[in-house]
């Protein structure tokens, strides 16, 4: 799982010492090119063909239920919440 900003396309102004795709490539690299490269590398690593698709109705319902469940501020303050996330 990648977090927003995990793979910077250009050298960040606040952390110029950090790496970036454009620096490694020696040229500007756009988001679409990076997404295609990461997708192809993941498919090769898994030995699988990745096929874009939409969520099923059941997957969407589960995602919405989980979003409500984990957005509850009282739940996030509960020490059991951190333990639950580690399992």
CORSULZI-V106168 format. One record per backbone hydrogen bond with DSSP energy under -1.0 kcal/mol. NH is the residue of the N-H (numbers start at 1). CO is the residue of the C=O. Records with the same first field share a line. If there is no record, write none. Layout:
# CORSULZI-V106168
NH: CO + CO
This chain:
# CORSULZI-V106168
6: 3
18: 15
21: 8
22: 9
24: 20
25: 21
26: 22
27: 22
34: 30
35: 31
36: 32
37: 33
38: 34
39: 35
40: 36
41: 37
42: 38
43: 39
44: 40
45: 41
46: 42
47: 43
48: 43
60: 56
61: 57
62: 58
63: 59
64: 60
65: 61
66: 62
67: 63
68: 64
69: 65
70: 66
71: 67
76: 72
77: 73
81: 78
83: 79
84: 80
85: 81
86: 82
